[in-house]
Amino acid sequence: MKFSDETLLEYLEGKLDESGANAIESAVETDPDLELRLMALDPYAPAVQAVFDRLSAETPQIDLPESVAPAQPVFGGLRLLAVAASVAIIAVSATFWTTRPEPLGWAEQAAIYQSLYVPKTIASLDNSPELLDAQFSLAEEQLGHALNRDALAALPGMELKRAQVLSFEGKPLIQVVFADAQGRPFAFCIIRQGGDAPNMDVEQEILSGLATATWSQDGFGYMLIGSSDQIDLSRQLEFLTASFAS
């Protein structure tokens, strides 16, 4: 059974129904590639892995009092193994909760999602005018904001491939996907933040191994995501900030 990224994200966020969750859990047992996809989508997976990587060095050494030594030596190994397992669980739990990162924001989550894209992901997408019409119509309806499709179709060096509706903490998040001249995936994302959200100037940084640029204006957040950490976004960024200016 094939699972979309959207379905896997719903599973990780606890939004999937019981039958859907059971189907994913059963599939993971025999599909290591699916497990890797889940780990890539889970923002807390790196933190958990780091805890286990440090466990052997950080687990405290405990001198057991003689009173806990078993009367029959044959059971000693099992008794000590149980104690060691308990200590390891406590150490993992304590370390995880003290090192657990702050919840990721919408831009970080969008970058994680986009980092899963490869040229083959978008190579076969149907970007016929009729299908793009339907996608942009739905996206604009959900977002409550014009997407300037004509401007996006003219984004320098890019071919418009798809617009889809995602969600972050109950807020509509629109992802517009492009392919550059080499077929590499780019994305432009817009999220409705609300009228109280402050305007923010453009900030460029590397997120999930991808060059990104984010800014906010008039209650909406914007994000441009490149195909790698070495991509220069200047040309597209200048075009988009001008196209979506008030």
N, C-alpha and C positions, 0 to 999 in steps of 0.2 A: 504494500500500500504506500502511495506517495503522499507526503504531507507538505503543504506549502509553508513558507516562512511565517506567514500570518497565523496559521494554525499552531505552529510550534510556539510562537510568542504568546498566544492565548493560553496555551498549556502552562508555560513558565509563569504567567501572571495569575494563574488559577481561575481563568475565565472560561475554560473549556468544560463542557458537560462531562459526566462520569463516563459515558460510553466512549467519547472521544479521547479522554485522558487514558482510559484503559487500553485503547487501541495503540496509542503512542508508546505506552510503557511496555506492552507486549512486543511491539516492533523493535524497540531499543535492545531487547535481550538478544536478538539475532542479527542486528544491523549496526555494526560499529560506526558506519558513516553517518547514520542518523544520530547516534550519540555525540559525535563530533559536531554536528550541526547544532544540536541543542546546547552544547557547551559554548559554542561560538556566540550563540544568541543570548546566553545567560550572563548578565553583567557581573554576577558574583562568583562565577566559576574560577577566574584567575585568582581571586583572593583565597578561595578554599584550597586550590592547588598549592598556593604559596605556603599556607599553613602546614599542609602535609609534608612539603619539601623541607620545612624547617623543624619538623617535629622531633626528629632524632637528635638534633642539636639542642633543642630547647626543653625537651621533656625533663622535668626535675628528677634527680636521683633520690630514691627513698630507701632508708634503712628500716627494714621491717623489724619490729620488736620480737623478741623470742616467743612471746605469748601467742603470736599468730603462726608460729611454725607448727606444721602438722605432726601428729604423733606417729603416723605411718608415712615413711619417706616416699612410698610409691605414689602418694597423692600430691607430693610437694610441687612437682612441676606444674600440675594443673592448677593448684591453689595460687602459685606465683603468677602463672599466666593470666588467671582471672584478675588478680590485683593489678598486674601491669596493663591489662586491657582497660580496666577502670581508670587508671591514672592517665592513659593515653587519651581516652574519651574526654576526661575532664580538661586535659591540656589543650586538646583540639578545640573544645567548646569555648574555653576562656580566651585562647588566642584569637579564635575567629571573631568573637564578639568585640574584642578590644581593637582588632585591626580591620573590622568590616568597614568598607568605604561608605561615604555618604551616598544616598540614592542618586543615580545618574539622571541628568537632565535630558530634555528632549533632543538636544543636539548630539550628546554622547550616544544616546540610543539610536538615533538616525544613522550616525557614523558606523556603529556596530553592524546595523542591518546592511548598510551599503557595502561594508567590507567583505561581505559574502559574495558580492557580485563579481563575475568574471566576464570576459567578452562573450562566451557562449551563452551566458544567462540572457543576454539581450539580442543576440544575433538573429534569433528566429521570431522575435516579437512581431506581431501584426500591428503595424502603425499606419494602416490605411486611413484616409481622411474620415471615413464614416465611423470607424472605431474610435479614433481620437476625438471626434465630435462628442460621442457618447461619454467617453471618459472625462473630458474636460467639463461637460455639462454637469455630471454627477459631482465632480470635485468642487466646482464653484458653488453648487447647491449646498454641499456639506460645509464648506469653508465660510460661506457668506461673503465672499470677496472675489473680485475678478482676477483671473490668472494671466491676463494679457497673452493669450495663446499666440497671436500673430508675432508678438515680440519674442516669445520663447522659441517659436519656429525659426526665427532669424538669429538665434544666439550664435555668435561667431564660431566657426569650426565645428559645430555640433549638428547632429541629426536627432530630431525629436522622435522618441520611441514610445513613450507611454506616460500616462498620468494615472495614479491610483490613490485611493483614500486609505490612509492608515489612522491610527489613534494613539494619543499619549495622554494618560491620566484623564480620559474622557473628553479630551479636546481633539478636534479633527486635525490631522496632520497629512498634508498632501505631498506626495513624492512624484516629481516629474523627472523621468529618466531620459538621458541622452546617450548617444554614442559619438565619440570623436572620430577623426579621420582614420584612426587605426582600429576602430571598433571597441575601444575601451570605454567602460561605463562611467558616466558622470551623473550627478543628481542635483536637482534644485528642490528644496523643501520649504514649505510654508506652513506655519502653525498659527491657529487663532489663540492669542494669549489673553485677550480681554482689554477693555479700555483703560484699566488702571496700570497696565504694564508700561514701564518706562521705555523711552526710546534709547537705543544703544548704538554707538558707532560700530563700524566694521571691525571685527577681531579675527585675525587669521591664526590658526594653530593646527597641529597635527593631532588627529583623533583616530584611534583604531588603525594607525598606519596610513591614513589618508589626509591629504591637504584639505583644509576646510576654511570657510569664511562665514561668519555669522553676524547678523545685525538685527535690530528690532525697530519698528516704526509703526506708529498709529495702531497699536494693539495687535500687531502681527509680528511673528518672528520669521526670519529668512535665513536660509543656509545653502551654500554652494559646496558641493563635495566633489573632489577630483578623484582620479583613478589610482593615485599613489601619493606618497609623501614628497615626491620630487616635481609634481606638476605645478606650473605657474598659472594661477587663477586670475591674474590681473586683467586680462582682456575680457573674459566673461564676467568678472565681477564688476568692472566698470559699466558694462552694458546692462547688467541686471539692476544695479543700484539706481541707474538712470531710468530704466523702464518701470520700476516699481516705486519711484519717488512720488510723494503726494502731489 
